[in-house]
Amino acid sequence: MCLAMPVRIRQLLPDDMAVVDVDGVSREVSVALIDSPQEGDYVILHVGYAIGKLDAAEAARTLALMDQLAAGEQA
């Protein structure tokens, strides 16, 4: 099973790379597949690549559901 998750771009780097926070851990990922990435954008991260943008509200809802699943709660 593959899992993509929303993350927020914290810092843009050269060569289409960016620093994002993944559950409290900073990680460098590629943003080469999305148009005009900006610091503060939420993107969908899959195996080290940002594959799409989404708005902050949708990111918050998705992250809340993932937290519930991790805690074993019913959604």
Predicted model as a PDB file, atoms N, CA, C, CB and O in Angstrom, pLDDT in the B-factor column:
MODEL        1                                                                  
ATOM      1  N   MET A   1       0.845  -1.175   0.000  1.00 56.00           N  
ATOM      2  CA  MET A   1       0.000   0.000   0.000  1.00 56.00           C  
ATOM      3  C   MET A   1       0.887   1.233   0.000  1.00 56.00           C  
ATOM      4  CB  MET A   1      -0.960   0.001   1.214  1.00 56.00           C  
ATOM      5  O   MET A   1       1.886   1.284   0.716  1.00 56.00           O  
ATOM      6  N   CYS A   2       0.526   2.217  -0.795  1.00 68.00           N  
ATOM      7  CA  CYS A   2       1.248   3.476  -0.848  1.00 68.00           C  
ATOM      8  C   CYS A   2       0.458   4.531  -0.086  1.00 68.00           C  
ATOM      9  CB  CYS A   2       1.493   3.917  -2.314  1.00 68.00           C  
ATOM     10  O   CYS A   2      -0.772   4.511  -0.058  1.00 68.00           O  
ATOM     11  N   LEU A   3       1.181   5.439   0.522  1.00 78.00           N  
ATOM     12  CA  LEU A   3       0.532   6.484   1.293  1.00 78.00           C  
ATOM     13  C   LEU A   3       1.147   7.822   0.935  1.00 78.00           C  
ATOM     14  CB  LEU A   3       0.650   6.213   2.806  1.00 78.00           C  
ATOM     15  O   LEU A   3       2.366   7.987   0.979  1.00 78.00           O  
ATOM     16  N   ALA A   4       0.308   8.766   0.583  1.00 87.00           N  
ATOM     17  CA  ALA A   4       0.744  10.143   0.363  1.00 87.00           C  
ATOM     18  C   ALA A   4       0.144  10.972   1.489  1.00 87.00           C  
ATOM     19  CB  ALA A   4       0.305  10.685  -1.062  1.00 87.00           C  
ATOM     20  O   ALA A   4      -0.973  10.707   1.933  1.00 87.00           O  
ATOM     21  N   MET A   5       0.882  11.971   1.952  1.00 90.00           N  
ATOM     22  CA  MET A   5       0.383  12.761   3.072  1.00 90.00           C  
ATOM     23  C   MET A   5       0.640  14.243   2.858  1.00 90.00           C  
ATOM     24  CB  MET A   5       1.025  12.303   4.373  1.00 90.00           C  
ATOM     25  O   MET A   5       1.593  14.620   2.176  1.00 90.00           O  
ATOM     26  N   PRO A   6      -0.210  15.086   3.442  1.00 94.00           N  
ATOM     27  CA  PRO A   6       0.005  16.521   3.319  1.00 94.00           C  
ATOM     28  C   PRO A   6       1.140  16.988   4.217  1.00 94.00           C  
ATOM     29  CB  PRO A   6      -1.271  17.277   3.654  1.00 94.00           C  
ATOM     30  O   PRO A   6       1.255  16.566   5.367  1.00 94.00           O  
ATOM     31  N   VAL A   7       1.968  17.859   3.678  1.00 94.00           N  
ATOM     32  CA  VAL A   7       3.061  18.475   4.433  1.00 94.00           C  
ATOM     33  C   VAL A   7       3.144  19.941   4.028  1.00 94.00           C  
ATOM     34  CB  VAL A   7       4.428  17.739   4.177  1.00 94.00           C  
ATOM     35  O   VAL A   7       2.646  20.325   2.970  1.00 94.00           O  
ATOM     36  N   ARG A   8       3.765  20.749   4.860  1.00 95.00           N  
ATOM     37  CA  ARG A   8       3.909  22.169   4.569  1.00 95.00           C  
ATOM     38  C   ARG A   8       5.349  22.470   4.179  1.00 95.00           C  
ATOM     39  CB  ARG A   8       3.484  23.025   5.780  1.00 95.00           C  
ATOM     40  O   ARG A   8       6.285  22.015   4.836  1.00 95.00           O  
ATOM     41  N   ILE A   9       5.520  23.232   3.116  1.00 97.00           N  
ATOM     42  CA  ILE A   9       6.858  23.633   2.688  1.00 97.00           C  
ATOM     43  C   ILE A   9       7.382  24.675   3.649  1.00 97.00           C  
ATOM     44  CB  ILE A   9       6.849  24.177   1.234  1.00 97.00           C  
ATOM     45  O   ILE A   9       6.783  25.738   3.816  1.00 97.00           O  
ATOM     46  N   ARG A  10       8.491  24.373   4.274  1.00 97.00           N  
ATOM     47  CA  ARG A  10       9.098  25.296   5.234  1.00 97.00           C  
ATOM     48  C   ARG A  10      10.136  26.186   4.586  1.00 97.00           C  
ATOM     49  CB  ARG A  10       9.729  24.529   6.371  1.00 97.00           C  
ATOM     50  O   ARG A  10      10.267  27.359   4.936  1.00 97.00           O  
ATOM     51  N   GLN A  11      10.884  25.619   3.628  1.00 98.00           N  
ATOM     52  CA  GLN A  11      11.962  26.379   2.986  1.00 98.00           C  
ATOM     53  C   GLN A  11      12.191  25.845   1.588  1.00 98.00           C  
ATOM     54  CB  GLN A  11      13.269  26.308   3.814  1.00 98.00           C  
ATOM     55  O   GLN A  11      12.228  24.632   1.378  1.00 98.00           O  
ATOM     56  N   LEU A  12      12.345  26.753   0.628  1.00 98.00           N  
ATOM     57  CA  LEU A  12      12.699  26.357  -0.732  1.00 98.00           C  
ATOM     58  C   LEU A  12      14.214  26.312  -0.855  1.00 98.00           C  
ATOM     59  CB  LEU A  12      12.088  27.332  -1.777  1.00 98.00           C  
ATOM     60  O   LEU A  12      14.913  27.166  -0.310  1.00 98.00           O  
ATOM     61  N   LEU A  13      14.717  25.319  -1.569  1.00 98.00           N  
ATOM     62  CA  LEU A  13      16.143  25.116  -1.783  1.00 98.00           C  
ATOM     63  C   LEU A  13      16.427  25.152  -3.283  1.00 98.00           C  
ATOM     64  CB  LEU A  13      16.617  23.770  -1.157  1.00 98.00           C  
ATOM     65  O   LEU A  13      15.499  25.072  -4.087  1.00 98.00           O  
ATOM     66  N   PRO A  14      17.686  25.270  -3.664  1.00 98.00           N  
ATOM     67  CA  PRO A  14      18.027  25.198  -5.101  1.00 98.00           C  
ATOM     68  C   PRO A  14      17.680  23.842  -5.699  1.00 98.00           C  
ATOM     69  CB  PRO A  14      19.519  25.481  -5.309  1.00 98.00           C  
ATOM     70  O   PRO A  14      17.439  22.867  -4.987  1.00 98.00           O  
ATOM     71  N   ASP A  15      17.662  23.811  -7.029  1.00 97.00           N  
ATOM     72  CA  ASP A  15      17.470  22.564  -7.790  1.00 97.00           C  
ATOM     73  C   ASP A  15      16.132  21.885  -7.524  1.00 97.00           C  
ATOM     74  CB  ASP A  15      18.580  21.599  -7.469  1.00 97.00           C  
ATOM     75  O   ASP A  15      16.065  20.660  -7.421  1.00 97.00           O  
ATOM     76  N   ASP A  16      15.061  22.680  -7.412  1.00 97.00           N  
ATOM     77  CA  ASP A  16      13.709  22.138  -7.230  1.00 97.00           C  
ATOM     78  C   ASP A  16      13.571  21.263  -5.983  1.00 97.00           C  
ATOM     79  CB  ASP A  16      13.317  21.337  -8.447  1.00 97.00           C  
ATOM     80  O   ASP A  16      12.856  20.261  -5.996  1.00 97.00           O  
ATOM     81  N   MET A  17      14.251  21.644  -4.924  1.00 98.00           N  
ATOM     82  CA  MET A  17      14.147  20.931  -3.661  1.00 98.00           C  
ATOM     83  C   MET A  17      13.546  21.856  -2.613  1.00 98.00           C  
ATOM     84  CB  MET A  17      15.529  20.404  -3.205  1.00 98.00           C  
ATOM     85  O   MET A  17      13.557  23.077  -2.773  1.00 98.00           O  
ATOM     86  N   ALA A  18      13.017  21.267  -1.529  1.00 98.00           N  
ATOM     87  CA  ALA A  18      12.443  22.047  -0.441  1.00 98.00           C  
ATOM     88  C   ALA A  18      12.579  21.276   0.857  1.00 98.00           C  
ATOM     89  CB  ALA A  18      10.965  22.387  -0.721  1.00 98.00           C  
ATOM     90  O   ALA A  18      12.735  20.055   0.855  1.00 98.00           O  
ATOM     91  N   VAL A  19      12.520  21.999   1.962  1.00 98.00           N  
ATOM     92  CA  VAL A  19      12.473  21.387   3.282  1.00 98.00           C  
ATOM     93  C   VAL A  19      11.020  21.410   3.729  1.00 98.00           C  
ATOM     94  CB  VAL A  19      13.408  22.132   4.308  1.00 98.00           C  
ATOM     95  O   VAL A  19      10.365  22.451   3.679  1.00 98.00           O  
ATOM     96  N   VAL A  20      10.520  20.268   4.164  1.00 96.00           N  
ATOM     97  CA  VAL A  20       9.165  20.152   4.689  1.00 96.00           C  
ATOM     98  C   VAL A  20       9.234  19.521   6.072  1.00 96.00           C  
ATOM     99  CB  VAL A  20       8.258  19.315   3.736  1.00 96.00           C  
ATOM    100  O   VAL A  20      10.236  18.910   6.443  1.00 96.00           O  
ATOM    101  N   ASP A  21       8.167  19.676   6.817  1.00 90.00           N  
ATOM    102  CA  ASP A  21       8.048  18.996   8.103  1.00 90.00           C  
ATOM    103  C   ASP A  21       7.115  17.812   7.941  1.00 90.00           C  
ATOM    104  CB  ASP A  21       7.534  19.961   9.210  1.00 90.00           C  
ATOM    105  O   ASP A  21       5.973  17.965   7.507  1.00 90.00           O  
ATOM    106  N   VAL A  22       7.601  16.639   8.290  1.00 82.00           N  
ATOM    107  CA  VAL A  22       6.818  15.416   8.214  1.00 82.00           C  
ATOM    108  C   VAL A  22       6.660  14.902   9.640  1.00 82.00           C  
ATOM    109  CB  VAL A  22       7.499  14.342   7.278  1.00 82.00           C  
ATOM    110  O   VAL A  22       7.563  14.275  10.194  1.00 82.00           O  
ATOM    111  N   ASP A  23       5.501  15.178  10.219  1.00 79.00           N  
ATOM    112  CA  ASP A  23       5.202  14.744  11.588  1.00 79.00           C  
ATOM    113  C   ASP A  23       6.299  15.162  12.562  1.00 79.00           C  
ATOM    114  CB  ASP A  23       5.018  13.227  11.634  1.00 79.00           C  
ATOM    115  O   ASP A  23       6.727  14.376  13.407  1.00 79.00           O  
ATOM    116  N   GLY A  24       6.752  16.424  12.431  1.00 85.00           N  
ATOM    117  CA  GLY A  24       7.754  16.969  13.339  1.00 85.00           C  
ATOM    118  C   GLY A  24       9.193  16.740  12.925  1.00 85.00           C  
ATOM    119  O   GLY A  24      10.109  17.189  13.615  1.00 85.00           O  
ATOM    120  N   VAL A  25       9.412  16.058  11.826  1.00 90.00           N  
ATOM    121  CA  VAL A  25      10.760  15.774  11.343  1.00 90.00           C  
ATOM    122  C   VAL A  25      10.991  16.547  10.043  1.00 90.00           C  
ATOM    123  CB  VAL A  25      10.968  14.237  11.125  1.00 90.00           C  
ATOM    124  O   VAL A  25      10.188  16.452   9.114  1.00 90.00           O  
ATOM    125  N   SER A  26      12.080  17.308   9.974  1.00 94.00           N  
ATOM    126  CA  SER A  26      12.408  18.037   8.752  1.00 94.00           C  
ATOM    127  C   SER A  26      13.013  17.087   7.735  1.00 94.00           C  
ATOM    128  CB  SER A  26      13.377  19.200   9.046  1.00 94.00           C  
ATOM    129  O   SER A  26      13.800  16.201   8.067  1.00 94.00           O  
ATOM    130  N   ARG A  27      12.616  17.301   6.464  1.00 95.00           N  
ATOM    131  CA  ARG A  27      13.080  16.406   5.418  1.00 95.00           C  
ATOM    132  C   ARG A  27      13.186  17.171   4.106  1.00 95.00           C  
ATOM    133  CB  ARG A  27      12.136  15.193   5.270  1.00 95.00           C  
ATOM    134  O   ARG A  27      12.349  18.028   3.823  1.00 95.00           O  
ATOM    135  N   GLU A  28      14.195  16.876   3.307  1.00 97.00           N  
ATOM    136  CA  GLU A  28      14.332  17.470   1.984  1.00 97.00           C  
ATOM    137  C   GLU A  28      13.567  16.621   0.979  1.00 97.00           C  
ATOM    138  CB  GLU A  28      15.825  17.596   1.578  1.00 97.00           C  
ATOM    139  O   GLU A  28      13.696  15.397   0.949  1.00 97.00           O  
ATOM    140  N   VAL A  29      12.765  17.298   0.153  1.00 97.00           N  
ATOM    141  CA  VAL A  29      11.964  16.607  -0.855  1.00 97.00           C  
ATOM    142  C   VAL A  29      12.059  17.367  -2.177  1.00 97.00           C  
ATOM    143  CB  VAL A  29      10.480  16.477  -0.397  1.00 97.00           C  
ATOM    144  O   VAL A  29      12.457  18.531  -2.207  1.00 97.00           O  
ATOM    145  N   SER A  30      11.694  16.706  -3.249  1.00 98.00           N  
ATOM    146  CA  SER A  30      11.667  17.339  -4.559  1.00 98.00           C  
ATOM    147  C   SER A  30      10.318  18.025  -4.770  1.00 98.00           C  
ATOM    148  CB  SER A  30      11.935  16.300  -5.675  1.00 98.00           C  
ATOM    149  O   SER A  30       9.266  17.461  -4.468  1.00 98.00           O  
ATOM    150  N   VAL A  31      10.366  19.257  -5.297  1.00 98.00           N  
ATOM    151  CA  VAL A  31       9.147  19.972  -5.670  1.00 98.00           C  
ATOM    152  C   VAL A  31       9.105  20.179  -7.192  1.00 98.00           C  
ATOM    153  CB  VAL A  31       9.066  21.339  -4.930  1.00 98.00           C  
ATOM    154  O   VAL A  31       8.376  21.040  -7.686  1.00 98.00           O  
ATOM    155  N   ALA A  32       9.879  19.396  -7.917  1.00 98.00           N  
ATOM    156  CA  ALA A  32       9.992  19.536  -9.369  1.00 98.00           C  
ATOM    157  C   ALA A  32       8.678  19.233 -10.096  1.00 98.00           C  
ATOM    158  CB  ALA A  32      11.083  18.620  -9.889  1.00 98.00           C  
ATOM    159  O   ALA A  32       8.488  19.683 -11.226  1.00 98.00           O  
ATOM    160  N   LEU A  33       7.776  18.486  -9.474  1.00 97.00           N  
ATOM    161  CA  LEU A  33       6.552  18.066 -10.156  1.00 97.00           C  
ATOM    162  C   LEU A  33       5.386  19.030  -9.971  1.00 97.00           C  
ATOM    163  CB  LEU A  33       6.149  16.712  -9.670  1.00 97.00           C  
ATOM    164  O   LEU A  33       4.320  18.814 -10.547  1.00 97.00           O  
ATOM    165  N   ILE A  34       5.562  20.093  -9.178  1.00 96.00           N  
ATOM    166  CA  ILE A  34       4.460  21.036  -8.962  1.00 96.00           C  
ATOM    167  C   ILE A  34       4.825  22.409  -9.504  1.00 96.00           C  
ATOM    168  CB  ILE A  34       4.108  21.131  -7.464  1.00 96.00           C  
ATOM    169  O   ILE A  34       5.999  22.773  -9.575  1.00 96.00           O  
ATOM    170  N   ASP A  35       3.804  23.163  -9.884  1.00 95.00           N  
ATOM    171  CA  ASP A  35       4.001  24.507 -10.429  1.00 95.00           C  
ATOM    172  C   ASP A  35       4.145  25.531  -9.309  1.00 95.00           C  
ATOM    173  CB  ASP A  35       2.834  24.891 -11.348  1.00 95.00           C  
ATOM    174  O   ASP A  35       3.349  25.549  -8.370  1.00 95.00           O  
ATOM    175  N   SER A  36       5.136  26.362  -9.409  1.00 96.00           N  
ATOM    176  CA  SER A  36       5.337  27.528  -8.541  1.00 96.00           C  
ATOM    177  C   SER A  36       5.207  27.236  -7.048  1.00 96.00           C  
ATOM    178  CB  SER A  36       4.359  28.588  -8.910  1.00 96.00           C  
ATOM    179  O   SER A  36       4.371  27.846  -6.382  1.00 96.00           O  
ATOM    180  N   PRO A  37       6.008  26.326  -6.508  1.00 97.00           N  
ATOM    181  CA  PRO A  37       5.933  26.083  -5.067  1.00 97.00           C  
ATOM    182  C   PRO A  37       6.382  27.314  -4.286  1.00 97.00           C  
ATOM    183  CB  PRO A  37       6.793  24.869  -4.680  1.00 97.00           C  
ATOM    184  O   PRO A  37       7.295  28.024  -4.705  1.00 97.00           O  
ATOM    185  N   GLN A  38       5.740  27.558  -3.162  1.00 97.00           N  
ATOM    186  CA  GLN A  38       6.063  28.694  -2.304  1.00 97.00           C  
ATOM    187  C   GLN A  38       6.191  28.205  -0.868  1.00 97.00           C  
ATOM    188  CB  GLN A  38       4.981  29.810  -2.417  1.00 97.00           C  
ATOM    189  O   GLN A  38       5.551  27.229  -0.476  1.00 97.00           O  
ATOM    190  N   GLU A  39       7.019  28.887  -0.093  1.00 97.00           N  
ATOM    191  CA  GLU A  39       7.100  28.572   1.329  1.00 97.00           C  
ATOM    192  C   GLU A  39       5.725  28.787   1.943  1.00 97.00           C  
ATOM    193  CB  GLU A  39       8.180  29.446   2.047  1.00 97.00           C  
ATOM    194  O   GLU A  39       5.059  29.782   1.658  1.00 97.00           O  
ATOM    195  N   GLY A  40       5.306  27.859   2.780  1.00 95.00           N  
ATOM    196  CA  GLY A  40       3.983  27.923   3.401  1.00 95.00           C  
ATOM    197  C   GLY A  40       2.927  27.122   2.675  1.00 95.00           C  
ATOM    198  O   GLY A  40       1.870  26.849   3.244  1.00 95.00           O  
ATOM    199  N   ASP A  41       3.181  26.729   1.421  1.00 96.00           N  
ATOM    200  CA  ASP A  41       2.227  25.899   0.679  1.00 96.00           C  
ATOM    201  C   ASP A  41       2.122  24.521   1.321  1.00 96.00           C  
ATOM    202  CB  ASP A  41       2.648  25.771  -0.803  1.00 96.00           C  
ATOM    203  O   ASP A  41       3.096  23.987   1.852  1.00 96.00           O  
ATOM    204  N   TYR A  42       0.916  23.959   1.260  1.00 95.00           N  
ATOM    205  CA  TYR A  42       0.735  22.553   1.613  1.00 95.00           C  
ATOM    206  C   TYR A  42       0.765  21.748   0.334  1.00 95.00           C  
ATOM    207  CB  TYR A  42      -0.599  22.318   2.397  1.00 95.00           C  
ATOM    208  O   TYR A  42       0.142  22.115  -0.663  1.00 95.00           O  
ATOM    209  N   VAL A  43       1.493  20.649   0.371  1.00 96.00           N  
ATOM    210  CA  VAL A  43       1.609  19.768  -0.784  1.00 96.00           C  
ATOM    211  C   VAL A  43       1.382  18.332  -0.342  1.00 96.00           C  
ATOM    212  CB  VAL A  43       2.990  19.922  -1.465  1.00 96.00           C  
ATOM    213  O   VAL A  43       1.523  17.994   0.833  1.00 96.00           O  
ATOM    214  N   ILE A  44       1.030  17.500  -1.303  1.00 95.00           N  
ATOM    215  CA  ILE A  44       0.910  16.061  -1.051  1.00 95.00           C  
ATOM    216  C   ILE A  44       2.273  15.445  -1.312  1.00 95.00           C  
ATOM    217  CB  ILE A  44      -0.204  15.395  -1.953  1.00 95.00           C  
ATOM    218  O   ILE A  44       2.828  15.591  -2.401  1.00 95.00           O  
ATOM    219  N   LEU A  45       2.813  14.758  -0.320  1.00 95.00           N  
ATOM    220  CA  LEU A  45       4.136  14.138  -0.411  1.00 95.00           C  
ATOM    221  C   LEU A  45       3.991  12.636  -0.595  1.00 95.00           C  
ATOM    222  CB  LEU A  45       4.980  14.449   0.848  1.00 95.00           C  
ATOM    223  O   LEU A  45       3.282  11.959   0.150  1.00 95.00           O  
ATOM    224  N   HIS A  46       4.687  12.136  -1.615  1.00 94.00           N  
ATOM    225  CA  HIS A  46       4.695  10.694  -1.873  1.00 94.00           C  
ATOM    226  C   HIS A  46       6.109  10.283  -2.244  1.00 94.00           C  
ATOM    227  CB  HIS A  46       3.685  10.309  -3.006  1.00 94.00           C  
ATOM    228  O   HIS A  46       6.664  10.783  -3.222  1.00 94.00           O  
ATOM    229  N   VAL A  47       6.683   9.398  -1.491  1.00 93.00           N  
ATOM    230  CA  VAL A  47       8.036   8.860  -1.661  1.00 93.00           C  
ATOM    231  C   VAL A  47       9.076   9.924  -2.022  1.00 93.00           C  
ATOM    232  CB  VAL A  47       8.023   7.797  -2.727  1.00 93.00           C  
ATOM    233  O   VAL A  47       9.886   9.735  -2.930  1.00 93.00           O  
ATOM    234  N   GLY A  48       9.039  11.034  -1.302  1.00 94.00           N  
ATOM    235  CA  GLY A  48      10.057  12.054  -1.477  1.00 94.00           C  
ATOM    236  C   GLY A  48       9.766  13.107  -2.530  1.00 94.00           C  
ATOM    237  O   GLY A  48      10.601  13.976  -2.782  1.00 94.00           O  
ATOM    238  N   TYR A  49       8.591  13.043  -3.150  1.00 96.00           N  
ATOM    239  CA  TYR A  49       8.201  14.004  -4.183  1.00 96.00           C  
ATOM    240  C   TYR A  49       6.895  14.677  -3.810  1.00 96.00           C  
ATOM    241  CB  TYR A  49       8.072  13.315  -5.548  1.00 96.00           C  
ATOM    242  O   TYR A  49       5.934  14.009  -3.429  1.00 96.00           O  
ATOM    243  N   ALA A  50       6.856  16.005  -3.919  1.00 96.00           N  
ATOM    244  CA  ALA A  50       5.600  16.730  -3.815  1.00 96.00           C  
ATOM    245  C   ALA A  50       4.869  16.517  -5.131  1.00 96.00           C  
ATOM    246  CB  ALA A  50       5.825  18.264  -3.509  1.00 96.00           C  
ATOM    247  O   ALA A  50       5.389  16.860  -6.193  1.00 96.00           O  
ATOM    248  N   ILE A  51       3.660  15.950  -5.067  1.00 96.00           N  
ATOM    249  CA  ILE A  51       2.953  15.585  -6.306  1.00 96.00           C  
ATOM    250  C   ILE A  51       1.730  16.453  -6.563  1.00 96.00           C  
ATOM    251  CB  ILE A  51       2.532  14.131  -6.253  1.00 96.00           C  
ATOM    252  O   ILE A  51       1.067  16.285  -7.586  1.00 96.00           O  
ATOM    253  N   GLY A  52       1.415  17.371  -5.666  1.00 95.00           N  
ATOM    254  CA  GLY A  52       0.278  18.264  -5.876  1.00 95.00           C  
ATOM    255  C   GLY A  52       0.131  19.211  -4.707  1.00 95.00           C  
ATOM    256  O   GLY A  52       0.645  18.958  -3.617  1.00 95.00           O  
ATOM    257  N   LYS A  53      -0.579  20.311  -4.943  1.00 96.00           N  
ATOM    258  CA  LYS A  53      -0.851  21.287  -3.882  1.00 96.00           C  
ATOM    259  C   LYS A  53      -2.252  21.063  -3.331  1.00 96.00           C  
ATOM    260  CB  LYS A  53      -0.700  22.742  -4.409  1.00 96.00           C  
ATOM    261  O   LYS A  53      -3.111  20.499  -4.009  1.00 96.00           O  
ATOM    262  N   LEU A  54      -2.475  21.506  -2.098  1.00 94.00           N  
ATOM    263  CA  LEU A  54      -3.818  21.528  -1.543  1.00 94.00           C  
ATOM    264  C   LEU A  54      -3.915  22.690  -0.568  1.00 94.00           C  
ATOM    265  CB  LEU A  54      -4.164  20.181  -0.847  1.00 94.00           C  
ATOM    266  O   LEU A  54      -2.902  23.218  -0.110  1.00 94.00           O  
ATOM    267  N   ASP A  55      -5.155  23.084  -0.253  1.00 93.00           N  
ATOM    268  CA  ASP A  55      -5.317  24.237   0.624  1.00 93.00           C  
ATOM    269  C   ASP A  55      -5.136  23.831   2.083  1.00 93.00           C  
ATOM    270  CB  ASP A  55      -6.694  24.883   0.417  1.00 93.00           C  
ATOM    271  O   ASP A  55      -5.193  22.651   2.428  1.00 93.00           O  
ATOM    272  N   ALA A  56      -4.918  24.825   2.923  1.00 93.00           N  
ATOM    273  CA  ALA A  56      -4.610  24.581   4.340  1.00 93.00           C  
ATOM    274  C   ALA A  56      -5.742  23.862   5.063  1.00 93.00           C  
ATOM    275  CB  ALA A  56      -4.314  25.896   5.043  1.00 93.00           C  
ATOM    276  O   ALA A  56      -5.488  23.014   5.918  1.00 93.00           O  
ATOM    277  N   ALA A  57      -6.990  24.191   4.728  1.00 94.00           N  
ATOM    278  CA  ALA A  57      -8.134  23.551   5.397  1.00 94.00           C  
ATOM    279  C   ALA A  57      -8.189  22.061   5.081  1.00 94.00           C  
ATOM    280  CB  ALA A  57      -9.453  24.225   4.976  1.00 94.00           C  
ATOM    281  O   ALA A  57      -8.403  21.242   5.974  1.00 94.00           O  
ATOM    282  N   GLU A  58      -7.999  21.715   3.825  1.00 93.00           N  
ATOM    283  CA  GLU A  58      -8.005  20.300   3.439  1.00 93.00           C  
ATOM    284  C   GLU A  58      -6.832  19.558   4.075  1.00 93.00           C  
ATOM    285  CB  GLU A  58      -7.952  20.159   1.907  1.00 93.00           C  
ATOM    286  O   GLU A  58      -6.981  18.418   4.514  1.00 93.00           O  
ATOM    287  N   ALA A  59      -5.680  20.195   4.124  1.00 91.00           N  
ATOM    288  CA  ALA A  59      -4.518  19.580   4.768  1.00 91.00           C  
ATOM    289  C   ALA A  59      -4.808  19.315   6.243  1.00 91.00           C  
ATOM    290  CB  ALA A  59      -3.272  20.481   4.619  1.00 91.00           C  
ATOM    291  O   ALA A  59      -4.488  18.243   6.755  1.00 91.00           O  
ATOM    292  N   ALA A  60      -5.411  20.284   6.925  1.00 90.00           N  
ATOM    293  CA  ALA A  60      -5.722  20.128   8.351  1.00 90.00           C  
ATOM    294  C   ALA A  60      -6.710  18.981   8.569  1.00 90.00           C  
ATOM    295  CB  ALA A  60      -6.299  21.441   8.924  1.00 90.00           C  
ATOM    296  O   ALA A  60      -6.540  18.187   9.495  1.00 90.00           O  
ATOM    297  N   ARG A  61      -7.739  18.889   7.725  1.00 92.00           N  
ATOM    298  CA  ARG A  61      -8.716  17.787   7.857  1.00 92.00           C  
ATOM    299  C   ARG A  61      -8.044  16.431   7.645  1.00 92.00           C  
ATOM    300  CB  ARG A  61      -9.874  17.963   6.844  1.00 92.00           C  
ATOM    301  O   ARG A  61      -8.286  15.488   8.398  1.00 92.00           O  
ATOM    302  N   THR A  62      -7.212  16.341   6.630  1.00 88.00           N  
ATOM    303  CA  THR A  62      -6.545  15.075   6.329  1.00 88.00           C  
ATOM    304  C   THR A  62      -5.584  14.675   7.447  1.00 88.00           C  
ATOM    305  CB  THR A  62      -5.790  15.175   5.000  1.00 88.00           C  
ATOM    306  O   THR A  62      -5.543  13.510   7.843  1.00 88.00           O  
ATOM    307  N   LEU A  63      -4.816  15.631   7.954  1.00 87.00           N  
ATOM    308  CA  LEU A  63      -3.887  15.330   9.045  1.00 87.00           C  
ATOM    309  C   LEU A  63      -4.623  14.920  10.310  1.00 87.00           C  
ATOM    310  CB  LEU A  63      -3.001  16.535   9.331  1.00 87.00           C  
ATOM    311  O   LEU A  63      -4.159  14.040  11.035  1.00 87.00           O  
ATOM    312  N   ALA A  64      -5.766  15.544  10.587  1.00 88.00           N  
ATOM    313  CA  ALA A  64      -6.568  15.166  11.762  1.00 88.00           C  
ATOM    314  C   ALA A  64      -7.079  13.731  11.626  1.00 88.00           C  
ATOM    315  CB  ALA A  64      -7.761  16.141  11.945  1.00 88.00           C  
ATOM    316  O   ALA A  64      -7.054  12.969  12.593  1.00 88.00           O  
ATOM    317  N   LEU A  65      -7.539  13.364  10.436  1.00 88.00           N  
ATOM    318  CA  LEU A  65      -7.987  11.984  10.209  1.00 88.00           C  
ATOM    319  C   LEU A  65      -6.846  10.991  10.360  1.00 88.00           C  
ATOM    320  CB  LEU A  65      -8.606  11.849   8.820  1.00 88.00           C  
ATOM    321  O   LEU A  65      -7.027   9.911  10.922  1.00 88.00           O  
ATOM    322  N   MET A  66      -5.668  11.357   9.858  1.00 85.00           N  
ATOM    323  CA  MET A  66      -4.516  10.458   9.986  1.00 85.00           C  
ATOM    324  C   MET A  66      -4.125  10.295  11.455  1.00 85.00           C  
ATOM    325  CB  MET A  66      -3.316  10.993   9.169  1.00 85.00           C  
ATOM    326  O   MET A  66      -3.749   9.200  11.875  1.00 85.00           O  
ATOM    327  N   ASP A  67      -4.210  11.377  12.241  1.00 85.00           N  
ATOM    328  CA  ASP A  67      -3.922  11.289  13.682  1.00 85.00           C  
ATOM    329  C   ASP A  67      -4.910  10.355  14.367  1.00 85.00           C  
ATOM    330  CB  ASP A  67      -3.972  12.688  14.336  1.00 85.00           C  
ATOM    331  O   ASP A  67      -4.525   9.549  15.214  1.00 85.00           O  
ATOM    332  N   GLN A  68      -6.207  10.467  13.995  1.00 86.00           N  
ATOM    333  CA  GLN A  68      -7.212   9.584  14.580  1.00 86.00           C  
ATOM    334  C   GLN A  68      -6.926   8.125  14.251  1.00 86.00           C  
ATOM    335  CB  GLN A  68      -8.604   9.968  14.089  1.00 86.00           C  
ATOM    336  O   GLN A  68      -7.028   7.253  15.114  1.00 86.00           O  
ATOM    337  N   LEU A  69      -6.569   7.867  13.003  1.00 83.00           N  
ATOM    338  CA  LEU A  69      -6.253   6.487  12.598  1.00 83.00           C  
ATOM    339  C   LEU A  69      -5.037   5.957  13.363  1.00 83.00           C  
ATOM    340  CB  LEU A  69      -5.990   6.418  11.074  1.00 83.00           C  
ATOM    341  O   LEU A  69      -5.021   4.803  13.792  1.00 83.00           O  
ATOM    342  N   ALA A  70      -4.033   6.795  13.527  1.00 81.00           N  
ATOM    343  CA  ALA A  70      -2.829   6.373  14.244  1.00 81.00           C  
ATOM    344  C   ALA A  70      -3.135   6.080  15.710  1.00 81.00           C  
ATOM    345  CB  ALA A  70      -1.742   7.447  14.140  1.00 81.00           C  
ATOM    346  O   ALA A  70      -2.501   5.219  16.319  1.00 81.00           O  
ATOM    347  N   ALA A  71      -4.103   6.794  16.273  1.00 85.00           N  
ATOM    348  CA  ALA A  71      -4.472   6.591  17.671  1.00 85.00           C  
ATOM    349  C   ALA A  71      -5.467   5.462  17.833  1.00 85.00           C  
ATOM    350  CB  ALA A  71      -5.045   7.861  18.252  1.00 85.00           C  
ATOM    351  O   ALA A  71      -5.809   5.089  18.956  1.00 85.00           O  
ATOM    352  N   GLY A  72      -5.937   4.910  16.717  1.00 83.00           N  
ATOM    353  CA  GLY A  72      -6.885   3.814  16.780  1.00 83.00           C  
ATOM    354  C   GLY A  72      -8.317   4.250  17.041  1.00 83.00           C  
ATOM    355  O   GLY A  72      -9.149   3.438  17.446  1.00 83.00           O  
ATOM    356  N   GLU A  73      -8.613   5.535  16.809  1.00 64.00           N  
ATOM    357  CA  GLU A  73      -9.950   6.051  17.022  1.00 64.00           C  
ATOM    358  C   GLU A  73     -10.801   5.843  15.788  1.00 64.00           C  
ATOM    359  CB  GLU A  73      -9.903   7.524  17.393  1.00 64.00           C  
ATOM    360  O   GLU A  73     -10.278   5.653  14.689  1.00 64.00           O  
ATOM    361  N   GLN A  74     -12.116   5.878  15.966  1.00 63.00           N  
ATOM    362  CA  GLN A  74     -13.025   5.813  14.849  1.00 63.00           C  
ATOM    363  C   GLN A  74     -13.221   7.203  14.279  1.00 63.00           C  
ATOM    364  CB  GLN A  74     -14.362   5.198  15.266  1.00 63.00           C  
ATOM    365  O   GLN A  74     -13.382   8.167  15.028  1.00 63.00           O  
ATOM    366  N   ALA A  75     -13.208   7.314  12.957  1.00 54.00           N  
ATOM    367  CA  ALA A  75     -13.403   8.625  12.315  1.00 54.00           C  
ATOM    368  C   ALA A  75     -14.873   8.988  12.263  1.00 54.00           C  
ATOM    369  CB  ALA A  75     -12.816   8.628  10.897  1.00 54.00           C  
ATOM    370  O   ALA A  75     -15.228  10.053  11.758  1.00 54.00           O  
TER     371      ALA A  75                                                      
ENDMDL                                                                          
END                                                                             
